[in-house]
Structure formats: structure tokens, C-alpha cells
Amino acid sequence: MGKPAAVEPMLHRKLDQFHREGRPVWVFLRDQQRWIEEATITEILGDLVTLRYEAEDGDEQHSWEESVRLDSIGAVSTRLSYVSRLTSADDLATADDCPEAEKLGSS
């Protein structure tokens, strides 16, 4: 049960892009059926991807560095943006030159 030949190079390019940008990624490992959350890609050598991440276990915080094979990665996600639910629209920064009708919280 093989993958199309174009899939792996496309995944490699995406991982390389996230590595260069230093963006946190969420990686699903197919062979272990688990997610690695908010990892940083520290190195890509051939088909080996090195990830650094932190995980909690009860009262302890652990830092991990894990190397995974490219073909064991089933999915990669990255956060585009986030807004705190505790922040009101009036607290968000807006440009001073933004028309009043387009500002958040205006009617």
C-alpha cells in the first residue's frame, strides 16, 4: 500500500517551510496513532524530521526532542491566528486610520 510519489516531496516542502518560519506545528504520527502538539521542527535530514516539544504529565513538565520518519507523518497542522475569548472587541488593537464603520465593535 504505497503513497503517490508526489505526496512525500510536497509534505517535505511544507515541513521545510514551517521549519524556516519557526512556526509551531501539530504532527499526527500514523504508526503510533498520536499527536505531537505545538512542536518546533529543529532539523530535517533526508527523511528524518526532528521535533522539539513540551508535554505535561501530572505535576511535571517535560521537554522532548523526537526524530520521526517522514513516512510516519500522517498530518501536519499549524495555527494561523488566535484571539483570546477573554478580550473584548474594544481591547483589540486597530489602526488609527481605519474608517469608523469598519472598526470592530462599531454599529
C-alpha positions as CSV (number, residue, x, y, z in Angstrom):
1,M,0.0,0.0,0.0
2,G,2.2,2.8,-1.3
3,K,1.7,6.5,-1.4
4,P,1.7,8.5,-4.7
5,A,5.3,9.6,-5.4
6,A,4.4,13.3,-5.3
7,V,3.0,13.2,-1.7
8,E,6.2,12.9,0.1
9,P,8.0,15.8,-1.6
10,M,5.0,18.1,-1.0
11,L,5.0,17.2,2.7
12,H,8.8,17.7,2.8
13,R,8.4,21.2,1.3
14,K,5.6,22.1,3.8
15,L,7.7,20.9,6.8
16,D,10.7,22.8,5.4
17,Q,8.6,25.9,5.2
18,F,7.4,25.6,8.8
19,H,11.0,24.9,9.9
20,R,12.2,28.1,8.2
21,E,9.4,30.2,9.6
22,G,9.9,28.7,13.1
23,R,6.1,28.2,13.4
24,P,4.8,25.6,16.0
25,V,3.2,22.6,14.3
26,W,0.9,19.8,15.4
27,V,2.0,16.5,13.9
28,F,0.0,13.3,13.7
29,L,2.1,10.1,13.7
30,R,0.2,7.4,11.8
31,D,2.1,4.5,13.1
32,Q,1.6,5.5,16.8
33,Q,-1.9,7.0,16.3
34,R,-1.0,10.1,18.4
35,W,-0.5,13.8,18.0
36,I,2.6,15.8,18.9
37,E,1.3,19.2,19.9
38,E,3.0,22.6,19.4
39,A,6.3,21.2,18.3
40,T,9.1,23.1,16.7
41,I,10.8,21.5,13.7
42,T,14.5,21.8,14.5
43,E,16.0,19.8,11.7
44,I,15.1,17.9,8.5
45,L,17.8,15.4,7.3
46,G,16.7,13.3,4.4
47,D,13.5,11.5,5.5
48,L,14.1,12.2,9.3
49,V,12.3,15.1,10.9
50,T,13.5,16.3,14.4
51,L,10.8,17.9,16.6
52,R,11.1,19.6,20.0
53,Y,8.0,20.0,22.2
54,E,6.9,20.1,25.8
55,A,4.4,17.8,27.5
56,E,2.8,17.7,30.9
57,D,2.5,14.5,33.0
58,G,0.6,15.3,36.1
59,D,2.5,17.9,38.0
60,E,5.6,17.6,35.8
61,Q,6.6,19.5,32.6
62,H,8.8,17.5,30.2
63,S,10.8,18.8,27.3
64,W,11.3,16.3,24.4
65,E,13.3,16.0,21.2
66,E,12.0,13.3,19.0
67,S,13.1,12.2,15.5
68,V,10.4,10.8,13.3
69,R,10.5,9.4,9.8
70,L,8.7,11.4,7.1
71,D,6.6,8.4,6.0
72,S,5.2,8.1,9.6
73,I,3.7,11.6,9.5
74,G,0.0,11.5,8.6
75,A,-0.9,15.1,9.0
76,V,0.7,18.5,9.9
77,S,-1.3,21.4,11.2
78,T,-0.2,24.9,12.2
79,R,-2.1,27.7,13.9
80,L,-2.9,30.7,11.6
81,S,-4.1,33.0,14.4
82,Y,-5.9,33.1,17.7
83,V,-7.8,35.7,19.8
84,S,-8.4,35.3,23.5
85,R,-12.1,34.8,24.4
86,L,-11.4,37.0,27.4
87,T,-10.6,40.0,25.3
88,S,-13.4,42.3,24.2
89,A,-13.6,43.8,20.7
90,D,-12.8,47.2,22.3
91,D,-9.5,45.9,23.7
92,L,-8.2,44.7,20.3
93,A,-5.7,47.0,18.5
94,T,-7.0,48.7,15.4
95,A,-5.3,51.1,13.0
96,D,-5.9,54.7,13.7
97,D,-6.6,55.4,10.1
98,C,-9.3,52.7,9.9
99,P,-12.7,54.1,8.9
100,E,-15.0,54.2,11.9
101,A,-17.6,51.9,10.2
102,E,-15.0,49.2,9.7
103,K,-13.7,49.2,13.3
104,L,-14.6,46.2,15.5
105,G,-17.5,46.9,17.8
106,S,-18.9,49.7,15.7
107,S,-22.5,49.6,14.6
